[in-house]
Amino acid sequence: MNAVPPQVPDESAHKALEMLRGLLTVGETLEAWALQHRLYALTHRRACIAATSGRFIALNRHLIGGYDSTDIRWQDLKETHIRAGIIAADLTLVAQASTDLNIASGGTRVYTFEGLVKDQAQAIYRICQQHDQIWREKRRVRELEELRARSGGVQLSGGYGASTAAAAAGDESDATRRLRQAREMLEAKLISDSEYESIKAKIISGL
C-alpha cells in the first residue's frame, strides 16, 4: 500500500495534516488522508481523516484550537461504504466494539464522515477495503484454528478403532480445508502462484 497523500491545497489543510502527522507512532506511516469539503463546513472547522499503516484516524478540530481524535484499528474494521457525488463523498465505517480478532464477538460502532473531498475519500476507501480483506482472512484462519482445537479435544466412545477412524477423517477434513484456504488466499491475491503451489505440495505430502 503505497498511497501518496494528496497535495495540500491551503493553510488550514496544512495545519490539519501536521496534526495528523503528530499522532503517528514510531514506524507508522501515513498512507492517505482526506479533508471535509469547505461547502460542508460553513459553521465548523473541517473534519480530517487518515489511513495509516496501522489504523484509521479521524480528527474533529475545535473552533478555538485543539481537537478530538478517533482511532479504529484495522483489525477492528468490519465494513466500509462510500457514497460519492459530483464534488464530495460520504464515508461510513463499521467497526467491532470488542478488541478480539473474532468479528462475531461484541457489538459494532458506526462512524460517518460527510462531505469529504471526493478523490481523497476514494483513496481512503480503497485502503480500508484492502485492510478489511487482509483482516477478514486472518480472522477466518483463527476461526479455523479454534474449530480445529475444539474438535481435537473431543473424546469419542467406541474404543481405539473408532478413535483412529475419527482421527483419520479429521486429518482428511483438515487437509481439505487447508487446500481450500490456500486457494482462496491465491484468488484474493494474498499469496503468489508459486507460494500456492508450495503450500499445496506440503499439504499433499502430509496425507
C-alpha positions in Angstrom: 0.0 0.0 0.0 2.0 3.0 -1.2 -0.7 5.6 -1.5 0.6 9.1 -1.9 -1.1 11.8 0.2 -2.8 14.4 -2.0 -1.5 17.9 -2.4 -2.1 20.3 0.5 -4.5 23.0 -1.0 -4.4 25.7 1.7 -3.0 26.7 5.1 -6.0 25.1 7.0 -5.4 21.8 5.3 -1.7 22.0 6.0 -2.3 22.5 9.7 -4.7 19.5 9.8 -2.1 17.4 8.0 0.5 18.4 10.6 -1.9 17.4 13.4 -2.3 14.0 11.8 1.4 13.5 11.4 1.9 14.5 15.1 -0.3 11.5 16.0 1.8 8.9 14.2 3.7 6.4 16.3 7.3 5.2 15.7 7.3 3.3 12.4 3.8 4.2 11.5 3.3 5.8 8.0 0.6 7.9 6.6 -0.9 6.2 3.5 -3.7 8.7 2.6 -5.7 11.5 4.1 -8.9 13.3 3.3 -10.4 16.7 4.3 -14.0 17.8 4.5 -15.1 20.0 1.6 -15.5 23.7 2.5 -19.1 23.7 1.4 -19.9 21.2 4.1 -18.1 23.0 6.9 -19.5 26.5 7.0 -20.2 26.6 10.7 -17.3 24.5 12.0 -13.7 23.6 11.2 -13.3 20.9 8.5 -13.1 17.3 9.7 -10.0 15.4 8.7 -9.4 11.6 8.4 -6.4 9.5 7.5 -5.4 5.9 6.8 -2.1 4.9 8.2 -0.1 1.6 8.1 -1.8 0.5 11.4 -5.1 2.3 11.8 -7.8 4.7 10.7 -7.7 8.2 12.3 -10.4 10.9 12.4 -9.8 14.4 13.7 -12.6 16.7 14.8 -10.9 20.1 15.2 -12.2 22.7 17.7 -13.0 26.3 16.6 -10.7 27.8 19.2 -7.9 25.3 19.0 -7.4 21.7 19.9 -9.1 18.6 18.6 -10.8 15.3 19.4 -9.4 12.2 17.7 -11.0 8.8 17.0 -8.9 5.7 16.2 -10.0 2.5 14.5 -7.5 -0.4 14.3 -7.6 -2.2 11.0 -8.3 -5.5 12.8 -11.5 -4.0 14.2 -12.8 -2.8 10.9 -15.9 -4.7 9.8 -17.3 -2.8 6.8 -16.6 0.3 4.7 -19.1 2.1 2.5 -18.7 5.2 0.3 -21.3 7.4 -1.3 -19.9 9.7 -3.9 -21.5 12.8 -5.5 -20.1 15.2 -8.1 -17.7 17.0 -5.8 -17.9 15.3 -2.5 -18.3 11.9 -0.9 -19.5 10.4 2.4 -17.5 7.6 4.0 -19.0 5.2 6.6 -17.0 2.7 8.6 -18.4 0.0 10.8 -16.1 -1.4 13.5 -16.4 -4.0 16.1 -16.6 -2.8 19.6 -14.6 -5.6 21.1 -10.8 -5.9 20.6 -10.8 -9.6 19.8 -10.0 -11.0 16.4 -13.3 -12.8 16.4 -15.6 -10.5 14.4 -18.7 -12.1 15.9 -17.9 -11.1 19.4 -19.2 -7.9 20.9 -21.2 -5.1 19.2 -20.4 -2.7 16.5 -19.8 1.1 16.2 -20.7 3.2 13.1 -18.8 6.3 12.0 -19.9 8.5 9.1 -17.8 11.3 7.7 -19.8 13.6 5.3 -18.8 15.9 2.6 -15.2 14.7 2.1 -13.2 15.8 -0.9 -14.1 13.2 -3.4 -10.8 11.9 -4.7 -9.3 11.9 -1.2 -12.3 9.9 0.2 -12.0 7.4 -2.6 -8.3 6.8 -1.8 -9.1 6.2 1.9 -11.9 3.8 0.8 -9.6 1.7 -1.3 -7.1 1.4 1.6 -9.9 0.5 4.0 -11.0 -2.2 1.6 -7.5 -3.7 1.4 -7.0 -3.8 5.1 -10.5 -5.2 5.6 -9.8 -8.1 3.2 -6.5 -8.9 4.9 -8.0 -9.0 8.4 -11.1 -10.9 7.3 -8.7 -13.7 6.1 -6.7 -13.5 9.4 -10.0 -13.9 11.4 -11.1 -16.8 9.2 -7.8 -18.5 9.8 -8.1 -18.0 13.5 -11.7 -19.4 13.5 -10.4 -22.5 11.6 -7.7 -22.9 14.2 -10.1 -22.6 17.1 -12.5 -25.1 15.5 -9.6 -27.5 14.9 -8.5 -27.1 18.5 -12.0 -27.8 19.8 -12.5 -30.8 17.6 -9.2 -32.2 18.8 -10.3 -32.1 22.4 -13.5 -34.2 21.9 -13.3 -37.8 23.1 -15.5 -40.2 21.2 -16.7 -43.5 22.6 -16.3 -46.8 20.8 -12.8 -47.9 21.5 -9.5 -47.5 19.8 -10.7 -48.4 16.3 -13.4 -45.7 16.4 -11.0 -43.1 17.7 -8.5 -44.0 14.9 -11.1 -43.8 12.2 -12.3 -40.4 13.6 -8.8 -39.1 13.6 -8.2 -40.2 10.0 -11.4 -38.4 9.0 -10.3 -35.3 10.9 -7.0 -35.3 9.1 -8.6 -35.6 5.7 -11.1 -32.9 6.6 -8.2 -30.7 7.8 -6.2 -31.1 4.6 -9.3 -30.3 2.5 -9.9 -27.1 4.5 -6.2 -26.1 4.2 -6.3 -26.6 0.5 -9.4 -24.6 0.1 -8.0 -21.8 2.3 -4.8 -21.7 0.2 -6.9 -21.5 -3.0 -9.0 -18.6 -1.5 -5.8 -16.8 -0.5 -4.5 -17.1 -4.0 -7.7 -15.8 -5.6 -7.7 -12.9 -3.1 -4.1 -12.2 -4.3 -2.8 -12.6 -0.7 -0.2 -15.2 -2.0 1.5 -15.8 -5.3 1.1 -18.7 -7.7 4.5 -20.2 -6.6 3.6 -19.8 -2.9 0.2 -21.5 -3.5 1.9 -24.5 -5.3 4.4 -24.8 -2.4 1.7 -24.8 0.2 -0.4 -27.3 -1.8 2.6 -29.6 -2.1 3.3 -29.6 1.6 -0.4 -30.4 2.4 -0.5 -33.2 -0.1 2.8 -34.7 1.1 1.4 -34.8 4.7 -1.5 -37.1 3.7 
